[in-house]
Amino acid sequence: MMRVIKKLILENLSLRVFLPLLAIALTTTWYGLFWSKDYFERLTGGTTFFDMQAALTPATLFEQLRTYSEDAISFYIGWVVFDYLWPFITFTTMLFISGWLLKFVSEKWLHWFWLFIAAAYLTVMMDWGENTGFIYLALSRPMEPALVAQITLIIHAAKLFFNMVFNLAFWALLFTAIISQLRKDSP
Protein backbone atom coordinates (compact mmCIF):
# COMPACT_ATOMS: atom_id res chain seq x y z
CA MET A 1 0.00 0.00 0.00
CA MET A 2 2.85 2.39 0.83
CA ARG A 3 4.37 1.81 -2.60
CA VAL A 4 1.06 2.62 -4.28
CA ILE A 5 0.67 5.86 -2.32
CA LYS A 6 4.32 6.78 -2.88
CA LYS A 7 4.00 6.18 -6.63
CA LEU A 8 0.71 8.08 -6.82
CA ILE A 9 2.19 11.11 -5.08
CA LEU A 10 5.53 11.16 -6.89
CA GLU A 11 3.91 10.68 -10.31
CA ASN A 12 1.42 13.48 -9.75
CA LEU A 13 3.74 16.23 -8.53
CA SER A 14 2.31 18.95 -10.72
CA LEU A 15 0.73 22.31 -10.07
CA ARG A 16 -2.45 21.05 -11.74
CA VAL A 17 -2.86 18.56 -8.88
CA PHE A 18 -1.13 20.40 -6.07
CA LEU A 19 -2.71 23.88 -6.27
CA PRO A 20 -6.35 22.73 -5.95
CA LEU A 21 -5.30 20.39 -3.13
CA LEU A 22 -3.51 23.24 -1.38
CA ALA A 23 -6.50 25.56 -1.82
CA ILE A 24 -8.84 22.97 -0.29
CA ALA A 25 -6.40 22.32 2.58
CA LEU A 26 -6.03 26.02 3.38
CA THR A 27 -9.77 26.64 3.18
CA THR A 28 -10.62 23.73 5.44
CA THR A 29 -7.86 24.72 7.86
CA TRP A 30 -9.29 28.22 8.07
CA TYR A 31 -12.76 26.80 8.78
CA GLY A 32 -11.54 24.22 11.28
CA LEU A 33 -9.08 26.31 13.19
CA PHE A 34 -10.58 29.77 13.24
CA TRP A 35 -14.30 30.37 12.73
CA SER A 36 -15.58 27.01 13.99
CA LYS A 37 -13.16 26.93 16.94
CA ASP A 38 -14.20 30.44 18.00
CA TYR A 39 -17.89 29.61 17.62
CA PHE A 40 -17.55 26.41 19.66
CA GLU A 41 -15.71 28.29 22.40
CA ARG A 42 -18.59 30.78 22.55
CA LEU A 43 -21.05 27.90 22.87
CA THR A 44 -19.06 26.24 25.67
CA GLY A 45 -17.93 29.25 27.65
CA GLY A 46 -14.33 29.08 26.44
CA THR A 47 -13.66 25.36 26.05
CA THR A 48 -12.01 24.28 22.83
CA PHE A 49 -12.62 21.08 20.86
CA PHE A 50 -11.51 17.88 22.63
CA ASP A 51 -9.02 16.92 19.97
CA MET A 52 -7.23 20.25 20.35
CA GLN A 53 -6.55 19.58 24.03
CA ALA A 54 -3.37 17.66 24.83
CA ALA A 55 -3.77 16.90 28.55
CA LEU A 56 -7.25 15.41 28.83
CA THR A 57 -8.15 12.73 31.34
CA PRO A 58 -11.45 10.83 31.50
CA ALA A 59 -12.41 12.99 34.49
CA THR A 60 -11.74 16.30 32.70
CA LEU A 61 -13.41 15.00 29.55
CA PHE A 62 -16.63 14.16 31.42
CA GLU A 63 -16.43 17.37 33.43
CA GLN A 64 -16.43 19.34 30.18
CA LEU A 65 -19.17 17.25 28.59
CA ARG A 66 -21.48 17.87 31.57
CA THR A 67 -21.36 21.62 30.87
CA TYR A 68 -22.17 21.40 27.14
CA SER A 69 -25.55 22.61 25.97
CA GLU A 70 -27.51 20.76 23.30
CA ASP A 71 -26.43 23.45 20.83
CA ALA A 72 -22.77 22.82 21.67
CA ILE A 73 -23.20 19.05 21.22
CA SER A 74 -25.03 19.51 17.91
CA PHE A 75 -22.39 21.89 16.62
CA TYR A 76 -19.60 19.56 17.76
CA ILE A 77 -21.11 16.57 15.97
CA GLY A 78 -21.47 18.62 12.78
CA TRP A 79 -17.89 19.84 13.12
CA VAL A 80 -16.60 16.29 13.56
CA VAL A 81 -18.06 15.39 10.17
CA PHE A 82 -15.75 18.08 8.80
CA ASP A 83 -12.91 16.71 10.98
CA TYR A 84 -13.11 13.36 9.18
CA LEU A 85 -12.17 15.14 5.93
CA TRP A 86 -9.73 17.80 7.13
CA PRO A 87 -6.83 15.61 8.33
CA PHE A 88 -6.92 13.48 5.19
CA ILE A 89 -6.85 16.53 2.92
CA THR A 90 -4.19 18.30 4.97
CA PHE A 91 -1.83 15.34 5.32
CA THR A 92 -2.21 14.42 1.66
CA THR A 93 -1.23 18.00 0.80
CA MET A 94 1.75 17.76 3.15
CA LEU A 95 2.80 14.49 1.48
CA PHE A 96 2.78 16.26 -1.89
CA ILE A 97 4.96 19.01 -0.43
CA SER A 98 7.27 16.34 1.04
CA GLY A 99 7.44 14.57 -2.31
CA TRP A 100 8.38 17.84 -3.99
CA LEU A 101 11.06 18.55 -1.36
CA LEU A 102 12.56 15.11 -2.00
CA LYS A 103 13.67 16.40 -5.41
CA PHE A 104 16.13 18.74 -3.67
CA VAL A 105 17.88 16.23 -1.43
CA SER A 106 19.97 13.12 -1.84
CA GLU A 107 18.38 10.05 -3.43
CA LYS A 108 18.65 8.11 -0.16
CA TRP A 109 15.92 10.31 1.34
CA LEU A 110 13.47 8.71 -1.09
CA HIS A 111 13.87 5.46 0.85
CA TRP A 112 12.43 7.24 3.91
CA PHE A 113 9.28 8.47 2.17
CA TRP A 114 7.42 5.51 3.65
CA LEU A 115 7.94 7.11 7.09
CA PHE A 116 6.20 10.28 5.93
CA ILE A 117 3.32 8.29 4.44
CA ALA A 118 2.96 6.02 7.48
CA ALA A 119 3.10 8.86 10.01
CA ALA A 120 0.67 10.98 7.97
CA TYR A 121 -1.98 8.34 7.48
CA LEU A 122 -1.60 6.85 10.96
CA THR A 123 -2.30 10.36 12.26
CA VAL A 124 -5.39 10.50 10.04
CA MET A 125 -6.64 7.10 11.20
CA MET A 126 -6.08 8.00 14.85
CA ASP A 127 -7.94 11.26 14.28
CA TRP A 128 -10.88 9.34 12.84
CA GLY A 129 -10.80 6.97 15.82
CA GLU A 130 -10.76 9.76 18.37
CA ASN A 131 -13.59 11.54 16.52
CA THR A 132 -15.70 8.40 16.71
CA GLY A 133 -14.96 8.05 20.43
CA PHE A 134 -15.73 11.69 21.19
CA ILE A 135 -19.01 11.51 19.25
CA TYR A 136 -20.00 8.37 21.16
CA LEU A 137 -19.20 10.06 24.47
CA ALA A 138 -21.12 13.21 23.54
CA LEU A 139 -24.18 11.20 22.48
CA SER A 140 -23.98 8.98 25.59
CA ARG A 141 -24.65 11.84 27.96
CA PRO A 142 -25.57 11.67 30.83
CA MET A 143 -23.91 8.23 30.95
CA GLU A 144 -20.15 8.37 31.31
CA PRO A 145 -18.59 5.19 29.86
CA ALA A 146 -15.11 5.30 31.41
CA LEU A 147 -13.65 2.55 29.19
CA VAL A 148 -14.70 4.36 26.00
CA ALA A 149 -13.22 7.59 27.36
CA GLN A 150 -9.93 5.89 28.19
CA ILE A 151 -9.67 4.18 24.78
CA THR A 152 -10.56 7.46 23.04
CA LEU A 153 -7.85 9.30 24.96
CA ILE A 154 -5.28 6.60 24.14
CA ILE A 155 -6.17 7.00 20.45
CA HIS A 156 -5.93 10.80 20.93
CA ALA A 157 -2.42 10.42 22.39
CA ALA A 158 -1.44 8.13 19.49
CA LYS A 159 -2.66 10.78 17.04
CA LEU A 160 -0.52 13.41 18.72
CA PHE A 161 2.49 11.04 18.65
CA PHE A 162 2.19 10.20 14.93
CA ASN A 163 1.58 13.87 14.16
CA MET A 164 4.80 14.72 16.01
CA VAL A 165 6.73 12.04 14.07
CA PHE A 166 5.42 13.44 10.79
CA ASN A 167 6.26 17.02 11.76
CA LEU A 168 9.79 16.11 12.84
CA ALA A 169 10.39 14.20 9.60
CA PHE A 170 8.93 17.05 7.55
CA TRP A 171 11.07 19.71 9.25
CA ALA A 172 14.18 17.55 8.87
CA LEU A 173 13.41 17.17 5.17
CA LEU A 174 12.72 20.88 4.73
CA PHE A 175 15.92 21.86 6.54
CA THR A 176 17.94 19.31 4.52
CA ALA A 177 16.43 20.54 1.23
CA ILE A 178 17.28 24.16 2.05
CA ILE A 179 20.85 23.30 3.07
CA SER A 180 21.26 21.11 0.00
CA GLN A 181 20.12 23.92 -2.32
CA LEU A 182 22.31 26.49 -0.59
CA ARG A 183 25.32 24.22 -1.07
CA LYS A 184 24.51 23.73 -4.75
CA ASP A 185 24.07 27.48 -5.29
CA SER A 186 27.22 28.54 -3.45
CA PRO A 187 30.43 29.01 -5.48
N, C-alpha and C positions, 0 to 999 in steps of 0.2 A: 504494500500500500504506500509506503514511504517513497518508493521509486516512482510510482505513478504520480504522486503529488509533486515530487521533485521535478520530474519530466514536464508535467503540465505547467508548472510555474516557470521553469527555465526556458521552455519553448514559447511562452507567451509574454515574454518581457518586451512589451511594446507600449507606447503611449496610448494606443487605441484601446488596450485592455486596462492599463494601469490608471489613466486619468479618470475614467468613470468610477472605477473601484475606489480611488482616493476621494473623489467627490462624495460618494455614498458614505464612506467611512467618516469623513469630516462632518458631514451633515448629521449622521446618527450620533456621533460623539457630542456634537453641540446639543442635540436634543437630550441625550442621556446624562450628560454631565452638568448641564447648566439649567435650562428651563425646567425640566422635569424634577431635577434634584431640589431646586428652589421651591417648586410648588409642593413637593412632598414634605419638605421641611416646614412649610407653612401649615400643612394639614396636621402635622404631628407635633407641633410646638417646638421644632428645632431638631428633631431626630432625622438622621439621614438614612438612606436605604441600608438594609442589613449587609448586603454584599460590598458595601463601601466602608464597613467597620472592621478593623483588624482584630480587636481584642474582645470579641463577644464570648460569653459563656451561656449555657442554657438558662441560667437564672436571669442574666441581663436581657437575653432574647425575649423571654416570657414577660419580663417586667415591661419592656417596650411594647410588646404586642397588646398587653392589657390596656394600654393608654390609647391605642389606635381607634379612631372613629370608623364607622362603616365607610365613609367617604375615603378615608386614608387606605383602608384595606382594598376597596374597589380600585382606587388609583394604582396602588401597588401591584395588584394582579394584572392590570392593563399594562403597566410599565414592564413587568417581567416578560410579557409576550415580546415586547421590544428587545428585552435583554437576552432573549434566545437568539436573536439575529445579530445584535451589535458585536459580540465578541468574535463570532465567525467572520463577519465582514472585516473587522479591524485587524484580526490576526492574519487573515488572508492577505490584506493589503501590506502588512508588515513583512510577510514572507516574500511578497513581490519586491519590496524595497531591499530585503536581505539578498534575494537572488540577484538583483541589480548590483548591489555592493560587492558581491562575489566576483564580479568582472574585474575589480580593481585590486584584488589581492592574489596571493599565490594560489596555484591550482590545488594545493593540499587542503585549503579551506573548504573546497567543494565536498570533500569527504565528510565534513562536519555539518553539512546542510540538514542531514537527518535530525540532528539535535534541535535545530531551529523548528523544523516541522513537528517533531514530537512534542517539544515544550509548548509550541503554539496551540496545537490541537488538543493536548491534554489539558491545557488551561481552559479551552473552550468547553470540553466535555465536563470538567469539574464545575465550570460556571453553570452549565445546564443542570447538573445534579444539584447544586446548591439552590438554584432557582426553584426546582421542583420541591425540594425540602422546605424552603421558605413559604412557598404557596400552600403546601399541605399544612404547615404550622399556622399560617394566617387563617385558613379556612376551618381549622380544627377548634378555633376559639369557642368557648372558654376552656376546652380541654387543653392540657399541656403535656403532650407525649414526649417525655424526657429522652427516650431512645432516639426518636426521630430528630429531635433537636441536636443531640450529640453527634449523630451520623452526619447531619447537615453541616454542622460546624467543622467536623473532620474534613468533609469535602471542601468546605470553604477554605480551610487552611491549606489543603492540597492545591487548590486553585491559586492561592497567593504564592505558594512555593514554585509551581510550574511557571507562573507569570514572572517571578523573580529570575528563574533560570533563563527564560527567553530574553528578558531585558538585559541580563548580564552578557549573554551571548551576542545579542544585537549590538550593544555598546562596544564590546570587544571587536566585533567585525567592523563597525563604523570607524573606530579609532585606528584599526589596522589599515583600512582602506584609505583613510586620510594620510596616514604616515607613508604608506606605499606610494600614493600619488605625489606627495611632497618630495620623496626621494627620487622619483622618476623625473620630476620637473626641475630638480636642482642641478646646477652645472657640475 
